[in-house]
Amino acid sequence: MEKERRSGKASSSEYWSRLTLAQKFAMNELNHYGYQLVFVRQEGGNLLAIAMQDDRAAVISFDGDIDLNPAIEIRK
């Protein structure tokens, strides 16, 4: 399982502006279930959006696919 690494803090509006249109639509769907966009990361040339609801993570792929059981460990 890969650990998430953060190098700096950005605002949620900065993260939102980096998302693709497909990711924005997916994030809007997750918002209905209480998920919040917490950060965006570049992995393998693709931009991934990470959202959280309590202790549950969701990853949104570049194409807007939502993974509710990602193999990612979020540092606290």
C-alpha positions as CSV (number, residue, x, y, z in Angstrom):
1,M,0.0,0.0,0.0
2,E,1.4,3.3,-1.0
3,K,1.6,6.2,1.5
4,E,0.3,9.6,0.4
5,R,2.9,12.4,0.4
6,R,2.1,16.1,0.7
7,S,4.7,18.8,0.1
8,G,2.6,21.9,0.8
9,K,-0.8,23.1,1.5
10,A,-3.1,24.4,-1.2
11,S,-6.6,25.6,-0.8
12,S,-9.5,23.6,-2.0
13,S,-10.2,26.1,-4.7
14,E,-6.7,25.6,-6.0
15,Y,-7.2,21.8,-6.1
16,W,-10.6,22.3,-7.7
17,S,-9.1,24.4,-10.5
18,R,-6.6,21.6,-11.3
19,L,-9.4,18.9,-11.8
20,T,-10.5,17.7,-15.2
21,L,-14.2,18.2,-16.1
22,A,-14.8,14.5,-15.6
23,Q,-13.3,14.7,-12.1
24,K,-15.4,17.8,-11.2
25,F,-18.6,15.9,-12.2
26,A,-17.4,12.9,-10.1
27,M,-16.5,15.1,-7.1
28,N,-20.0,16.7,-7.3
29,E,-21.5,13.2,-7.0
30,L,-19.3,12.4,-4.0
31,N,-20.3,15.7,-2.3
32,H,-23.8,14.4,-2.1
33,Y,-22.5,11.6,0.2
34,G,-20.5,14.0,2.4
35,Y,-17.0,13.6,0.7
36,Q,-14.8,16.7,0.5
37,L,-11.9,17.2,-1.9
38,V,-8.7,17.1,0.3
39,F,-5.9,17.1,-2.2
40,V,-4.8,16.3,-5.8
41,R,-1.7,14.3,-6.7
42,Q,0.2,13.5,-9.8
43,E,0.8,9.8,-10.3
44,G,2.2,8.2,-13.4
45,G,1.5,11.2,-15.5
46,N,-2.2,11.2,-14.4
47,L,-3.9,13.6,-12.0
48,L,-5.7,11.9,-9.2
49,A,-8.2,13.7,-6.9
50,I,-8.5,12.4,-3.3
51,A,-11.7,13.0,-1.3
52,M,-12.4,12.1,2.3
53,Q,-15.5,11.4,4.3
54,D,-14.6,10.9,8.0
55,D,-11.9,8.2,7.7
56,R,-13.0,6.9,4.3
57,A,-11.0,7.9,1.2
58,A,-12.1,8.0,-2.4
59,V,-9.9,8.4,-5.4
60,I,-11.1,10.0,-8.7
61,S,-9.1,9.1,-11.8
62,F,-8.3,11.5,-14.6
63,D,-11.3,10.1,-16.5
64,G,-13.7,10.6,-13.6
65,D,-13.8,7.0,-12.4
66,I,-14.4,6.8,-8.6
67,D,-12.6,4.2,-6.5
68,L,-14.2,4.0,-3.1
69,N,-11.7,1.3,-1.9
70,P,-8.4,2.8,-3.0
71,A,-5.0,1.2,-2.1
72,I,-3.9,4.5,-0.6
73,E,-3.0,5.2,3.0
74,I,-3.7,8.8,4.2
75,R,-1.3,10.2,6.8
76,K,-2.9,12.0,9.7
